[in-house]
């Protein structure tokens, strides 16, 4: 837009827009000047000038028209899947009403439950377990302490779990320690008193089943009886259940269930991702994005999705308009969309240093230069940084409107994934005005490296999302290491391995002197297995020794060669739900072999998956299969591929190149049972655990999704009469 003398190329189609050669080279590197002249970026709908980047609604996001027949089938499917959980919620409420009736000496119809004042944009949660409260609950008339029905039940049964705060944190031991050296002399050792959970105060129900407010030590007043309160209109949930049953019966009577017999999945739509013996789950459904626009493609997706299998869709960016996902284009769009104060605020970004596992502030331009050119520490070890949930706001759609539209237009199976109107996405069923969870889209921008370093890799550690998710790799940039860096990495890897062995030996000796009761035998066996004859038990590093012997399988081997040939951007490991108990057992057995914040050995484990403290290297995955027979689905995500991760499947990711990924969460009817299971797991965690808060509010989603689906299905049925 500058009025300077430049070589200008005008579009021969619209005859309105012009682009200078410098901008074409800088912002449209994949286009030739002649291509711009024939059909300019504006006409192609991928112009990334400032005006276009801030325009919303330019791109039509829905990709497939749904007939009334299909719509009715989707709604029937949604209601059928959710009805058992609606019954469960209704039954919980009925039981509490009956308890209240017994306390009062009345029948349930003889008293009215008072309604608590609650605004639509307000989130009501249990003061003890932090779970969202959707309707009936107990509340203190004096201090407003609120308790969910699950906690009420546990108090009466005498099985309320300890959820005290964990008083423990890792401490920095200095730069040298992180890189394999000795701890800093001024580093304070961890105090034993800090490594514990706060003592739990006993809380019991009274003989007549009433519950007194929580003791003062637990945040209540300890004085008053908790009153039964409601949020929703009386009998709304029970009436919803009756209505759902009735409408399903009518629909199934008047409309024969449509069955579609899909042909056997083509071999070119399957990807081998595991080598489990005697298993039919080694291959993943991996269609091309064009096939997802057909009804048969959706039915095939459902077949795999209902089994809890991940799905990979190829070439999804081909369904979009080709808008640039270059990080600097996104940064320019963001900075131009800010006022002066906000722009200066975003001149620096907060990143995660993958080696230390802590937050580092860096100049934004420097970060993006490192994305394409790489960064290193003073000892030449690669510096891996990652941005998470950038831009730092839940308003991705407001700050980057064109990129948001571009992302949605690229989403496969939009019946499930569309964050605005997906007919099978429970997350969009909440009515206007009701506080909604942040389901994305969100960007994840991180450096990456082909080699597995073993320490400080650009990874998303093992974790489990409480909802379904779809993740698209939108941009990559490969960073090459110099020979000098390769040599430095080999040298430092020896120091790391020696440090690992030294600290594991020290820890084993401490167990001999008296560690945690009941754990010594198990921990010592795990450690002795780790310090096998293949490893240098004498803790001496011979500089002349063959580098490959000490680098181990984490930095060399066939996997790197295979990865290079496939030109993948990210390496995914996704575990089956049924393997979770064995996976957790492995991590509890070997947790001292992992490092976490400030490169310290993992000191304690609250929950082996939800702590997000572990990344299983190639070496650990091999041991996991040998010892427990567990193997994840392992595959490469290439540029333009969308990965679907079912709720409840633990997964981890390592970036093999600098990657820009965009992800969105969604809630499918098929996986609601996993969302509920994880919500229950999270509520058992200590108060200050990172995963404890019930951000999804799945029970609220179930209620409103059924209500919305019933209205839509009624309207469809009435128009066909």
C-alpha positions, -999 to +999 in steps of 0.1 A: +000+000+000+030+023-001+032+049-028+067+041-039+082+035-074+082-003-077+076-030-103+039-035-101+019-065-114-018-060-120-044-087-121-057-094-156-090-107-142-103-082-118-082-053-132-084-037-098-057-051-076-020-048-080+010-063-062+046-052-062+072-079-070+089-074-036+056-083-018+050-112-040+084-127-032+080-119+006+044-128+012+035-152-016+068-172-021+049-202-037+034-180-064+052-169-096+047-133-109+029-147-140+004-165-117-003-133-099-009-115-132-033-142-144-052-145-111-042-123-082-043-135-045-074-114-039-093-133-067-079-166-053-093-156-019-059-160-002-047-124-001-029-116+031-028-078+028-038-061+061-073-053+049-080-088+039-065-104+070-090-085+091-120-094+070-144-120+084-171-139+064-151-138+032-148-176+032-178-199+032-170-224+059-195-253+056-183-278+030-212-302+026-250-297+024-269-320+047-303-333+035-333-334+059-330-372+060-293-370+071-301-343+096-328-363+112-305-393+114-278-372+131-303-358+156-316-393+164-281-406+168-272-377+192-303-382+214-299-420+215-263-417+226-271-391+253-303-406+267-285-431+290-265-402+305-295-380+308-312-408+327-282-411+350-283-373+358-320-375+364-317-405+387-290-387+408-314-358+413-343-381+422-322-398+449-312-365+465-348-353+465-359-386+482-332-381+508-344-345+514-380-358+517-370-383+544-351-356+563-383-334+562-407-363+568-426-354+537-432-369+503-413-354+474-444-338+460-452-320+493-423-295+493-406-272+468-369-269+464-358-232+465-340-218+435-306-202+439-298-170+421-275-178+392-269-157+361-263-173+327-227-160+324-219-174+359-203-207+365-214-225+397-189-251+409-185-273+440-163-257+466-147-291+475-140-309+442-143-280+417-168-299+395-194-278+377-229-278+393-257-280+368-288-280+389-295-296+423-268-290+450-265-282+486-256-247+499-248-231+532-272-204+542-245-187+563-213-187+541-227-198+507-204-229+506-217-251+478-215-288+475-222-310+444-244-342+447-213-365+441-196-350+472-228-353+492-230-390+483-194-396+492-197-379+526-227-400+535-209-432+523-178-422+543-155-422+512-149-386+506-114-384+491-085-362+503-081-332+479-057-311+499-031-290+482+002-305+471+030-285+487+058-292+463+077-275+436+109-280+416+138-257+421+164-245+397+198-260+402+216-238+377+226-237+341+254-262+344+231-288+360+206-286+332+233-293+307+247-324+326+270-307+351+269-303+389+242-284+408+249-247+416+266-244+451+239-219+462+211-243+452+189-251+482+179-287+487+142-296+488+128-295+523+111-327+533+082-308+547+073-294+513+069-328+497+035-337+510-002-331+507-020-311+533-036-332+560-073-340+554-099-329+580-126-355+585-160-346+573-190-369+581-227-368+575-251-367+604-272-397+614-303-383+597-283-379+564-281-341+567-247-326+559-232-299+579-212-271+561-175-280+556-151-273+585-133-240+585-101-258+576-118-268+543-132-234+535-167-236+551-181-223+584-188-257+600-219-243+616-251-247+594-268-276+577-265-274+540-298-267+522-309-284+490-311-258+462-318-259+424-307-238+395-330-250+367-368-249+367-385-277+387-386-311+370-370-297+338-345-326+336-370-353+343-394-339+318-366-337+293-359-374+298-396-383+292-398-361+261-366-377+247-379-412+251-413-403+236-399-386+205-374-414+199-402-440+200-423-419+175-393-413+152-383-450+151-418-461+145-425-437+116-390-437+101-373-469+095-336-467+105-315-460+075-287-485+071-258-480+048-235-509+041-201-494+034-177-513+012-146-525+028-121-497+034-096-493+006-061-502+014-049-468+003-071-453+031-054-473+058-021-464+075-001-490+096+007-474+129+014-503+152+027-539+152+007-555+180+005-592+178-030-608+174-046-574+170-068-560+143-062-524+155-028-518+139-041-498+110-057-463+112-083-448+089-064-423+068-087-409+040-080-380+016-099-348+024-119-351-008-134-384+004-146-368+037-171-346+017-191-377+008-217-394+030-199-427+028-167-410+041-186-398+072-201-433+078-166-448+075-153-422+100-181-432+124-171-468+122-136-461+134-145-432+157-170-453+178-142-478+185-120-450+200-095-450+172-076-419+160-082-408+124-058-390+101-071-370+071-047-360+044-045-329+023-071-309+043-055-275+033-065-282-003-101-277+008-093-242+020-083-211+000-046-212+004-042-184+029-007-182+042+000-198+077+035-183+078+040-173+114+051-138+104+019-133+083-001-142+114+020-119+135+015-091+111-023-097+111-023-097+149-002-066+153-023-046+128-054-056+146-042-041+179-042-006+192-008+009+200-008-002+237-017-038+228+009-039+200+037-029+224+024-055+248+027-082+221+062-071+211+074-099+234+060-133+238+061-159+266+075-192+255+082-225+271+119-235+271+116-273+265+149-281+282+142-263+315+104-267+312+099-232+323+086-199+309+109-176+290+101-141+276+116-133+242+112-107+216+085-118+191+107-112+160+136-131+176+113-160+183+100-162+147+136-159+133+145-189+155+115-207+140+131-207+106+169-204+114+171-222+148+185-211+181+212-226+204+226-222+239+262-210+244+274-247+244+257-252+210+229-274+224+197-267+204+173-243+221+138-256+217+111-230+223+073-233+219+043-210+220+011-224+234-024-210+228-011-181+208-023-154+204-027-151+242-065-149+242-096-170+237-106-146+210-088-162+181-118-155+159-117-118+168-080-113+164-073-135+134-107-136+116-095-147+082-073-174+096-101-186+118-124-189+087-096-206+068-091-232+095-128-240+098-131-243+060-103-269+061-118-290+088-129-325+077-162-340+090-177-307+099-208-324+113-185-331+143-158-304+142-174-272+131-170-250+163-200-228+152-227-251+139-215-288+139-248-308+142-229-336+161-208-312+182-223-310+217-201-279+224-222-257+201-255-267+216-253-243+246-278-215+242-268-179+237-259-161+269-247-193+287-211-193+297-192-215+272-159-234+275-130-223+254-129-250+227-106-231+203-093-228+176-059-223+191-025-221+175+006-240+187+039-227+173+071-245+182+106-252+171+115-288+162+144-311+153+146-343+134+169-360+159+156-372+192+178-354+217+165-373+248+166-341+268+150-308+258+131-321+228+103-300+214+075-321+228+040-321+241+043-345+270+020-374+276-015-362+286-052-369+281-077-344+269-112-345+284-128-338+250-122-348+214-098-328+194-087-322+158-052-309+151-041-296+116-004-291+107-006-258+088+031-249+083+066-263+088+102-251+085+132-274+087+163-263+106+196-280+097+223-286+123+259-278+115+287-304+119+299-284+149+265-286+166+263-323+159+296-329+176+285-307+206+253-327+209+272-360+210+296-347+236+267-333+258+247-365+254+275-383+272+274-359+301+236-363+303+238-401+303+265-400+330+244-375+351+214-398+347+232-428+360+250-409+388+217-396+402+199-429+398+226-446+418+224-419+445+186-424+447+190-462+450+215-457+478+190-434+496+164-462+494+188-485+511+191-460+539+153-458+542+130-443+515+092-444+514+079-475+531+064-501+507+081-486+477+117-496+481+116-531+466+096-520+436+117-489+430+150-507+434+140-534+410+130-508+384+164-490+389+184-522+386+166-530+354+176-495+342+212-499+351+217-529+328+252-542+317+248-522+285+251-490+304+283-476+319+276-484+355+310-472+366+299-437+357+331-430+338+330-414+304+358-424+280+362-396+255+377-421+230+348-445+232+325-449+202+299-421+204+270-444+193+274-466+224+266-438+248+243-418+227+219-447+229+187-453+209+173-419+216+197-400+194+204-424+165+189-454+148+166-463+120+137-440+132+155-408+122+162-421+087+126-432+083+114-398+095+137-379+071+124-400+042+088-393+051+093-356+056+068-355+084+065-325+106+055-341+139+057-376+154+026-387+173+021-415+198-015-422+208-024-450+232-055-471+233-079-465+262-077-502+272-039-498+276-041-470+301-038-491+333-006-508+320+008-475+308+002-459+342+019-489+359+049-486+336+053-449+345+049-455+382+076-482+380+101-461+360+092-425+370+128-418+383+141-423+348+124-391+336+132-355+340+108-326+344+111-289+354+146-275+355+158-309+342+153-324+377+145-360+381+107-365+386+103-363+424+068-374+429+037-385+409+002-375+417-013-390+385+011-405+359-008-391+329-026-360+342+006-346+357+020-342+322+055-349+335+065-377+310+076-380+274+083-416+264+114-417+241+120-445+216+139-463+243+111-461+268+085-472+242+106-502+235+108-511+272+070-505+276+063-531+249+088-556+264+076-553+300+038-546+296+030-556+260+018-520+253+024-502+220+009-469+209-003-460+174+028-442+161+027-421+129+040-390+113+018-359+107+027-343+074+019-308+063-018-304+056-029-334+076-056-334+103-052-357+133-084-367+152-078-376+188-106-393+207-113-382+243-096-406+268-067-416+246-034-405+262-010-391+236+023-373+231+038-353+202+074-345+192+081-318+166+106-329+139+106-295+123+095-261+134+057-265+133+026-244+133-005-264+143-040-252+147-063-273+169-099-272+180-118-293+207-152-308+201-175-332+219-189-361+199-219-381+211-198-413+208-173-402+234-194-386+261-188-416+284-151-408+282-156-371+290-176-381+321-150-406+332-122-380+329-143-354+347-146-379+375-109-386+375-100-349+375-123-342+405-102-367+425-070-347+420-056-323+447-068-287+448-039-270+430-034-297+403-032-283+368-059-306+354-084-304+383-108-277+371-139-289+353-136-265+323-157-287+300-189-289+321-200-320+301-232-326+321-244-291+312-236-299+276-256-331+277-287-314+290-287-285+265-277-308+236-306-331+242-330-301+245-317-285+213-318-318+194-353-325+205-365-291+192-347-296+159-360-331+155-396-321+163-394-293+137-381-318+111-408-344+119-436-318+118-425-306+083-426-341+069-461-348+082 
